[in-house]
Amino acid sequence: MNDMRSPGIDTEIISDLKAKLESGNEAAQLKAIAELGQVSDRGAEVLLEFLLERQATDREVTCLDGKAYQTLRQLDSAKVREALQTHFSKGVVSLNSASGIDYEPLQQMLIQQDFEAADRLTSQKMCEAAGSAAVARGWLYFTEVAQINNADLNTINLLWLVYSEGKFGFSVQRKMWLGLGKNWEKLWLQIGWKKDGKFTRYPGGFIWSMDAPKGHLPLSNQIRGNKTIAAIFAHPLW
């Protein structure tokens, strides 16, 4: 993390980035977080202070927490690793489940932005949350979506939202769908699930990275029609 800049220049840069971090403009905040991870040891300290303050005030976990955590995880610093292990041993999202489902593997995949594996595991966890029939079948039927508890659907959605800079998640897709007047064809095109009149082929046609269009993920077997995703969008959670 060390570089050849003078302490005075570092102080100015840190001060400017801290101001952006506190600006309330999410795009500017996300950019400031990434830049703080590249500015000496003091940048890492600022990010740790930011995370700990948000945790102490019980603020709602957002993509800002996820971005700060992911940035710190990538730093080669024993001090940072120790602090994260002490205060955020499993990540920044509380893994609430009314069904006793373990979402820790999903959290770790999304922290690492292994989106293809996370998408497959999301389908599995949605089946677990829906009940034994869905688990035995191996895929979620649209009438089973209502059986998923609010806590479980919220945890799955929050994990995607927090670790994708707010780009992915069922809530993101739903907001886009509503903004398009509930027009499915327009949604498919906008999120990259359909092109030139044809549904995107799984898995090679999908973009398993942050380069994907907003709302591109998760898929979770909605790509063959709209009944399942319509049921998710109609879930009582929202």
Phi and psi in degrees as GROMACS dihedral restraints (atoms count N, CA, C in turn):
[ dihedral_restraints ]
;  ai    aj    ak    al  type     phi  dphi    fc
    3     4     5     6     1   -76.4    20    10
    4     5     6     7     1   150.2    20    10
    6     7     8     9     1  -142.7    20    10
    7     8     9    10     1  -173.3    20    10
    9    10    11    12     1   -95.5    20    10
   10    11    12    13     1     4.9    20    10
   12    13    14    15     1   -69.3    20    10
   13    14    15    16     1   154.3    20    10
   15    16    17    18     1   -76.0    20    10
   16    17    18    19     1   155.1    20    10
   18    19    20    21     1   -56.1    20    10
   19    20    21    22     1   -35.1    20    10
   21    22    23    24     1   -64.3    20    10
   22    23    24    25     1   -43.3    20    10
   24    25    26    27     1   -65.6    20    10
   25    26    27    28     1   -42.7    20    10
   27    28    29    30     1   -57.2    20    10
   28    29    30    31     1   -43.4    20    10
   30    31    32    33     1   -60.6    20    10
   31    32    33    34     1   -41.8    20    10
   33    34    35    36     1   -64.8    20    10
   34    35    36    37     1   -43.5    20    10
   36    37    38    39     1   -63.7    20    10
   37    38    39    40     1   -46.5    20    10
   39    40    41    42     1   -60.6    20    10
   40    41    42    43     1   -43.7    20    10
   42    43    44    45     1   -60.7    20    10
   43    44    45    46     1   -42.7    20    10
   45    46    47    48     1   -65.9    20    10
   46    47    48    49     1   -43.0    20    10
   48    49    50    51     1   -68.8    20    10
   49    50    51    52     1   -35.8    20    10
   51    52    53    54     1   -63.1    20    10
   52    53    54    55     1   -39.3    20    10
   54    55    56    57     1   -62.6    20    10
   55    56    57    58     1   -41.1    20    10
   57    58    59    60     1   -67.1    20    10
   58    59    60    61     1   -36.8    20    10
   60    61    62    63     1   -64.2    20    10
   61    62    63    64     1   -28.9    20    10
   63    64    65    66     1   -98.8    20    10
   64    65    66    67     1     8.3    20    10
   66    67    68    69     1   -73.9    20    10
   67    68    69    70     1   -27.0    20    10
   69    70    71    72     1    89.4    20    10
   70    71    72    73     1    -5.9    20    10
   72    73    74    75     1   -92.1    20    10
   73    74    75    76     1   110.1    20    10
   75    76    77    78     1   -59.7    20    10
   76    77    78    79     1   -43.2    20    10
   78    79    80    81     1   -61.3    20    10
   79    80    81    82     1   -43.4    20    10
   81    82    83    84     1   -67.3    20    10
   82    83    84    85     1   -36.2    20    10
   84    85    86    87     1   -65.9    20    10
   85    86    87    88     1   -43.5    20    10
   87    88    89    90     1   -63.1    20    10
   88    89    90    91     1   -40.5    20    10
   90    91    92    93     1   -65.9    20    10
   91    92    93    94     1   -40.9    20    10
   93    94    95    96     1   -63.8    20    10
   94    95    96    97     1   -38.5    20    10
   96    97    98    99     1   -61.2    20    10
   97    98    99   100     1   -46.3    20    10
   99   100   101   102     1   -61.3    20    10
  100   101   102   103     1   -40.9    20    10
  102   103   104   105     1   -72.1    20    10
  103   104   105   106     1   -34.5    20    10
  105   106   107   108     1   -62.9    20    10
  106   107   108   109     1   -30.8    20    10
  108   109   110   111     1   -69.4    20    10
  109   110   111   112     1   -10.3    20    10
  111   112   113   114     1  -110.7    20    10
  112   113   114   115     1     2.8    20    10
  114   115   116   117     1  -112.6    20    10
  115   116   117   118     1    85.9    20    10
  117   118   119   120     1    50.4    20    10
  118   119   120   121     1  -176.2    20    10
  120   121   122   123     1   -66.4    20    10
  121   122   123   124     1   -30.7    20    10
  123   124   125   126     1   -64.8    20    10
  124   125   126   127     1   -33.5    20    10
  126   127   128   129     1   -61.6    20    10
  127   128   129   130     1   -42.1    20    10
  129   130   131   132     1   -64.8    20    10
  130   131   132   133     1   -38.9    20    10
  132   133   134   135     1   -62.4    20    10
  133   134   135   136     1   -41.2    20    10
  135   136   137   138     1   -62.7    20    10
  136   137   138   139     1   -42.0    20    10
  138   139   140   141     1   -65.9    20    10
  139   140   141   142     1   -41.2    20    10
  141   142   143   144     1   -62.5    20    10
  142   143   144   145     1   -44.2    20    10
  144   145   146   147     1   -60.5    20    10
  145   146   147   148     1   -40.7    20    10
  147   148   149   150     1   -60.8    20    10
  148   149   150   151     1   -48.6    20    10
  150   151   152   153     1   -64.0    20    10
  151   152   153   154     1   -45.2    20    10
  153   154   155   156     1   -66.2    20    10
  154   155   156   157     1   -37.4    20    10
  156   157   158   159     1   -65.4    20    10
  157   158   159   160     1   -42.6    20    10
  159   160   161   162     1   -65.1    20    10
  160   161   162   163     1   -38.3    20    10
  162   163   164   165     1   -65.3    20    10
  163   164   165   166     1   -42.8    20    10
  165   166   167   168     1   -66.4    20    10
  166   167   168   169     1   -30.4    20    10
  168   169   170   171     1   -93.3    20    10
  169   170   171   172     1     6.2    20    10
  171   172   173   174     1    54.7    20    10
  172   173   174   175     1    36.6    20    10
  174   175   176   177     1   -69.6    20    10
  175   176   177   178     1   153.0    20    10
  177   178   179   180     1   -61.7    20    10
  178   179   180   181     1   132.8    20    10
  180   181   182   183     1   -70.2    20    10
  181   182   183   184     1   130.7    20    10
  183   184   185   186     1  -130.9    20    10
  184   185   186   187     1  -175.5    20    10
  186   187   188   189     1   -65.1    20    10
  187   188   189   190     1   -19.2    20    10
  189   190   191   192     1   -65.6    20    10
  190   191   192   193     1   -42.8    20    10
  192   193   194   195     1   -63.3    20    10
  193   194   195   196     1   -44.6    20    10
  195   196   197   198     1   -62.6    20    10
  196   197   198   199     1   -44.1    20    10
  198   199   200   201     1   -64.8    20    10
  199   200   201   202     1   -42.7    20    10
  201   202   203   204     1   -62.8    20    10
  202   203   204   205     1   -44.1    20    10
  204   205   206   207     1   -64.2    20    10
  205   206   207   208     1   -47.1    20    10
  207   208   209   210     1   -61.7    20    10
  208   209   210   211     1   -39.5    20    10
  210   211   212   213     1   -64.0    20    10
  211   212   213   214     1   -43.6    20    10
  213   214   215   216     1   -66.8    20    10
  214   215   216   217     1   -36.4    20    10
  216   217   218   219     1   -61.2    20    10
  217   218   219   220     1   -27.5    20    10
  219   220   221   222     1   -84.8    20    10
  220   221   222   223     1    -9.0    20    10
  222   223   224   225     1   -81.1    20    10
  223   224   225   226     1   143.5    20    10
  225   226   227   228     1   -90.0    20    10
  226   227   228   229     1    76.8    20    10
  228   229   230   231     1  -143.7    20    10
  229   230   231   232     1   119.9    20    10
  231   232   233   234     1   -63.4    20    10
  232   233   234   235     1   -37.4    20    10
  234   235   236   237     1   -62.7    20    10
  235   236   237   238     1   -43.7    20    10
  237   238   239   240     1   -65.4    20    10
  238   239   240   241     1   -46.0    20    10
  240   241   242   243     1   -58.2    20    10
  241   242   243   244     1   -41.9    20    10
  243   244   245   246     1   -64.8    20    10
  244   245   246   247     1   -42.2    20    10
  246   247   248   249     1   -64.7    20    10
  247   248   249   250     1   -42.4    20    10
  249   250   251   252     1   -65.0    20    10
  250   251   252   253     1   -40.2    20    10
  252   253   254   255     1   -65.2    20    10
  253   254   255   256     1   -36.8    20    10
  255   256   257   258     1   -70.9    20    10
  256   257   258   259     1   -44.7    20    10
  258   259   260   261     1  -103.8    20    10
  259   260   261   262     1   -24.3    20    10
  261   262   263   264     1  -139.7    20    10
  262   263   264   265     1    58.3    20    10
  264   265   266   267     1   -61.8    20    10
  265   266   267   268     1   -29.2    20    10
  267   268   269   270     1  -112.8    20    10
  268   269   270   271     1    -2.4    20    10
  270   271   272   273     1   125.3    20    10
  271   272   273   274     1  -169.4    20    10
  273   274   275   276     1  -102.9    20    10
  274   275   276   277     1    -9.6    20    10
  276   277   278   279     1   -97.3    20    10
  277   278   279   280     1   128.6    20    10
  279   280   281   282     1   -73.9    20    10
  280   281   282   283     1   126.8    20    10
  282   283   284   285     1   -91.9    20    10
  283   284   285   286     1    71.8    20    10
  285   286   287   288     1   -76.9    20    10
  286   287   288   289     1   137.9    20    10
  288   289   290   291     1  -149.7    20    10
  289   290   291   292     1   131.6    20    10
  291   292   293   294     1   -85.0    20    10
  292   293   294   295     1    -7.0    20    10
  294   295   296   297     1  -115.0    20    10
  295   296   297   298     1     8.1    20    10
  297   298   299   300     1    70.3    20    10
  298   299   300   301     1    26.5    20    10
  300   301   302   303     1   -84.4    20    10
  301   302   303   304     1   138.5    20    10
  303   304   305   306     1   -89.6    20    10
  304   305   306   307     1   109.7    20    10
  306   307   308   309     1   -98.8    20    10
  307   308   309   310     1     6.1    20    10
  309   310   311   312     1   -60.5    20    10
  310   311   312   313     1   -44.6    20    10
  312   313   314   315     1   -59.2    20    10
  313   314   315   316     1   -37.7    20    10
  315   316   317   318     1   -66.5    20    10
  316   317   318   319     1   -40.6    20    10
  318   319   320   321     1   -60.9    20    10
  319   320   321   322     1   -43.7    20    10
  321   322   323   324     1   -66.3    20    10
  322   323   324   325     1   -39.4    20    10
  324   325   326   327     1   -62.5    20    10
  325   326   327   328     1   -40.2    20    10
  327   328   329   330     1   -75.8    20    10
  328   329   330   331     1   -33.4    20    10
  330   331   332   333     1   -57.2    20    10
  331   332   333   334     1   -42.1    20    10
  333   334   335   336     1   -83.2    20    10
  334   335   336   337     1    -2.9    20    10
  336   337   338   339     1    56.9    20    10
  337   338   339   340     1    39.0    20    10
  339   340   341   342     1   -87.0    20    10
  340   341   342   343     1    76.3    20    10
  342   343   344   345     1   -70.1    20    10
  343   344   345   346     1   -33.1    20    10
  345   346   347   348     1   -66.6    20    10
  346   347   348   349     1   -46.5    20    10
  348   349   350   351     1   -65.6    20    10
  349   350   351   352     1   -38.6    20    10
  351   352   353   354     1   -65.0    20    10
  352   353   354   355     1   -36.0    20    10
  354   355   356   357     1   -65.2    20    10
  355   356   357   358     1   -44.2    20    10
  357   358   359   360     1   -62.9    20    10
  358   359   360   361     1   -41.5    20    10
  360   361   362   363     1   -69.4    20    10
  361   362   363   364     1   -33.3    20    10
  363   364   365   366     1   -60.6    20    10
  364   365   366   367     1   -43.3    20    10
  366   367   368   369     1   -59.0    20    10
  367   368   369   370     1   -42.6    20    10
  369   370   371   372     1   -64.7    20    10
  370   371   372   373     1   -44.0    20    10
  372   373   374   375     1   -68.9    20    10
  373   374   375   376     1   -33.4    20    10
  375   376   377   378     1   -64.4    20    10
  376   377   378   379     1   -39.1    20    10
  378   379   380   381     1   -65.1    20    10
  379   380   381   382     1   -44.2    20    10
  381   382   383   384     1   -58.9    20    10
  382   383   384   385     1   -42.2    20    10
  384   385   386   387     1   -70.0    20    10
  385   386   387   388     1   -27.0    20    10
  387   388   389   390     1   -82.0    20    10
  388   389   390   391     1   -25.1    20    10
  390   391   392   393     1   129.3    20    10
  391   392   393   394     1   175.0    20    10
  393   394   395   396     1   -63.9    20    10
  394   395   396   397     1   -33.0    20    10
  396   397   398   399     1   -64.8    20    10
  397   398   399   400     1   -42.6    20    10
  399   400   401   402     1   -66.8    20    10
  400   401   402   403     1   -39.0    20    10
  402   403   404   405     1   -62.3    20    10
  403   404   405   406     1   -45.8    20    10
  405   406   407   408     1   -64.1    20    10
  406   407   408   409     1   -38.0    20    10
  408   409   410   411     1   -73.6    20    10
  409   410   411   412     1   -37.2    20    10
  411   412   413   414     1    93.3    20    10
  412   413   414   415     1     2.1    20    10
  414   415   416   417     1  -152.3    20    10
  415   416   417   418     1   158.5    20    10
  417   418   419   420     1   -91.9    20    10
  418   419   420   421     1   125.1    20    10
  420   421   422   423     1   -88.8    20    10
  421   422   423   424     1   145.7    20    10
  423   424   425   426     1   -61.7    20    10
  424   425   426   427     1   -30.1    20    10
  426   427   428   429     1   -73.0    20    10
  427   428   429   430     1   -12.8    20    10
  429   430   431   432     1   -88.5    20    10
  430   431   432   433     1   -12.2    20    10
  432   433   434   435     1   -59.6    20    10
  433   434   435   436     1   -39.4    20    10
  435   436   437   438     1   -63.9    20    10
  436   437   438   439     1   -18.4    20    10
  438   439   440   441     1   -78.5    20    10
  439   440   441   442     1   -13.0    20    10
  441   442   443   444     1   -74.3    20    10
  442   443   444   445     1   125.9    20    10
  444   445   446   447     1   -66.3    20    10
  445   446   447   448     1   148.7    20    10
  447   448   449   450     1   -53.8    20    10
  448   449   450   451     1   -43.1    20    10
  450   451   452   453     1   -61.1    20    10
  451   452   453   454     1   -40.8    20    10
  453   454   455   456     1   -71.2    20    10
  454   455   456   457     1   -44.9    20    10
  456   457   458   459     1   -64.8    20    10
  457   458   459   460     1   -37.5    20    10
  459   460   461   462     1   -64.4    20    10
  460   461   462   463     1   -41.4    20    10
  462   463   464   465     1   -63.1    20    10
  463   464   465   466     1   -46.0    20    10
  465   466   467   468     1   -61.4    20    10
  466   467   468   469     1   -47.5    20    10
  468   469   470   471     1   -63.4    20    10
  469   470   471   472     1   -43.4    20    10
  471   472   473   474     1   -64.1    20    10
  472   473   474   475     1   -38.7    20    10
  474   475   476   477     1   -59.8    20    10
  475   476   477   478     1   -45.7    20    10
  477   478   479   480     1   -64.4    20    10
  478   479   480   481     1   -43.6    20    10
  480   481   482   483     1   -65.0    20    10
  481   482   483   484     1   -47.4    20    10
  483   484   485   486     1   -67.8    20    10
  484   485   486   487     1   -37.6    20    10
  486   487   488   489     1   -99.3    20    10
  487   488   489   490     1    15.4    20    10
  489   490   491   492     1  -126.1    20    10
  490   491   492   493     1    19.3    20    10
  492   493   494   495     1    60.2    20    10
  493   494   495   496     1    29.9    20    10
  495   496   497   498     1    79.1    20    10
  496   497   498   499     1    13.2    20    10
  498   499   500   501     1   -89.5    20    10
  499   500   501   502     1   -32.3    20    10
  501   502   503   504     1  -117.9    20    10
  502   503   504   505     1   160.5    20    10
  504   505   506   507     1   135.1    20    10
  505   506   507   508     1   155.4    20    10
  507   508   509   510     1   -61.5    20    10
  508   509   510   511     1   -37.5    20    10
  510   511   512   513     1   -65.7    20    10
  511   512   513   514     1   -33.8    20    10
  513   514   515   516     1   -67.3    20    10
  514   515   516   517     1   -46.1    20    10
  516   517   518   519     1   -61.8    20    10
  517   518   519   520     1   -42.6    20    10
  519   520   521   522     1   -63.9    20    10
  520   521   522   523     1   -42.9    20    10
  522   523   524   525     1   -62.9    20    10
  523   524   525   526     1   -39.7    20    10
  525   526   527   528     1   -66.1    20    10
  526   527   528   529     1   -42.7    20    10
  528   529   530   531     1   -59.9    20    10
  529   530   531   532     1   -45.3    20    10
  531   532   533   534     1   -63.5    20    10
  532   533   534   535     1   -39.9    20    10
  534   535   536   537     1   -66.7    20    10
  535   536   537   538     1   -21.3    20    10
  537   538   539   540     1   -96.6    20    10
  538   539   540   541     1    16.7    20    10
  540   541   542   543     1    68.3    20    10
  541   542   543   544     1    30.0    20    10
  543   544   545   546     1    61.1    20    10
  544   545   546   547     1    30.6    20    10
  546   547   548   549     1   -89.9    20    10
  547   548   549   550     1   110.8    20    10
  549   550   551   552     1   -66.1    20    10
  550   551   552   553     1   -42.8    20    10
  552   553   554   555     1   -61.5    20    10
  553   554   555   556     1   -40.8    20    10
  555   556   557   558     1   -66.1    20    10
  556   557   558   559     1   -36.9    20    10
  558   559   560   561     1   -64.9    20    10
  559   560   561   562     1   -47.1    20    10
  561   562   563   564     1   -55.6    20    10
  562   563   564   565     1   -42.7    20    10
  564   565   566   567     1   -67.9    20    10
  565   566   567   568     1   -42.3    20    10
  567   568   569   570     1   -69.3    20    10
  568   569   570   571     1   -34.8    20    10
  570   571   572   573     1   -95.4    20    10
  571   572   573   574     1     2.7    20    10
  573   574   575   576     1    81.9    20    10
  574   575   576   577     1    24.7    20    10
  576   577   578   579     1   -94.6    20    10
  577   578   579   580     1    -6.3    20    10
  579   580   581   582     1  -149.3    20    10
  580   581   582   583     1   142.6    20    10
  582   583   584   585     1  -151.8    20    10
  583   584   585   586     1   135.5    20    10
  585   586   587   588     1    54.0    20    10
  586   587   588   589     1    38.9    20    10
  588   589   590   591     1    79.2    20    10
  589   590   591   592     1     3.5    20    10
  591   592   593   594     1  -123.9    20    10
  592   593   594   595     1   141.9    20    10
  594   595   596   597     1   -66.5    20    10
  595   596   597   598     1   144.4    20    10
  597   598   599   600     1   -62.7    20    10
  598   599   600   601     1   136.1    20    10
  600   601   602   603     1   -79.6    20    10
  601   602   603   604     1   136.2    20    10
  603   604   605   606     1   -96.6    20    10
  604   605   606   607     1   138.0    20    10
  606   607   608   609     1   -97.0    20    10
  607   608   609   610     1   -14.8    20    10
  609   610   611   612     1   -64.2    20    10
  610   611   612   613     1   -25.0    20    10
  612   613   614   615     1   -79.7    20    10
  613   614   615   616     1   -14.6    20    10
  615   616   617   618     1   -89.8    20    10
  616   617   618   619     1   158.0    20    10
  618   619   620   621     1  -105.5    20    10
  619   620   621   622     1   111.5    20    10
  621   622   623   624     1   -97.9    20    10
  622   623   624   625     1    50.5    20    10
  624   625   626   627     1  -155.2    20    10
  625   626   627   628     1   177.6    20    10
  627   628   629   630     1   -70.6    20    10
  628   629   630   631     1    -4.8    20    10
  630   631   632   633     1   -78.2    20    10
  631   632   633   634     1    -9.8    20    10
  633   634   635   636     1   -67.7    20    10
  634   635   636   637     1   157.4    20    10
  636   637   638   639     1   -63.0    20    10
  637   638   639   640     1   155.2    20    10
  639   640   641   642     1   -57.3    20    10
  640   641   642   643     1   134.6    20    10
  642   643   644   645     1    82.1    20    10
  643   644   645   646     1     2.9    20    10
  645   646   647   648     1   -63.1    20    10
  646   647   648   649     1   -30.3    20    10
  648   649   650   651     1  -130.6    20    10
  649   650   651   652     1   154.8    20    10
  651   652   653   654     1   -81.6    20    10
  652   653   654   655     1   161.8    20    10
  654   655   656   657     1   -88.1    20    10
  655   656   657   658     1   -61.7    20    10
  657   658   659   660     1    51.3    20    10
  658   659   660   661     1    45.9    20    10
  660   661   662   663     1    65.7    20    10
  661   662   663   664     1    18.8    20    10
  663   664   665   666     1   -80.5    20    10
  664   665   666   667     1    -8.2    20    10
  666   667   668   669     1   -74.4    20    10
  667   668   669   670     1    -3.7    20    10
  669   670   671   672     1  -109.6    20    10
  670   671   672   673     1    70.4    20    10
  672   673   674   675     1   101.3    20    10
  673   674   675   676     1  -174.6    20    10
  675   676   677   678     1  -120.9    20    10
  676   677   678   679     1     4.9    20    10
  678   679   680   681     1   -65.7    20    10
  679   680   681   682     1   -43.3    20    10
  681   682   683   684     1   -68.6    20    10
  682   683   684   685     1   -46.7    20    10
  684   685   686   687     1   -69.1    20    10
  685   686   687   688     1   -32.6    20    10
  687   688   689   690     1   -63.5    20    10
  688   689   690   691     1   -38.9    20    10
  690   691   692   693     1   -66.8    20    10
  691   692   693   694     1   -37.5    20    10
  693   694   695   696     1   -65.2    20    10
  694   695   696   697     1   -42.6    20    10
  696   697   698   699     1   -67.0    20    10
  697   698   699   700     1   -23.2    20    10
  699   700   701   702     1   -94.1    20    10
  700   701   702   703     1     2.7    20    10
  702   703   704   705     1   -62.5    20    10
  703   704   705   706     1   144.8    20    10
  705   706   707   708     1   -57.3    20    10
  706   707   708   709     1   -20.4    20    10
  708   709   710   711     1   -53.6    20    10
  709   710   711   712     1   -38.9    20    10
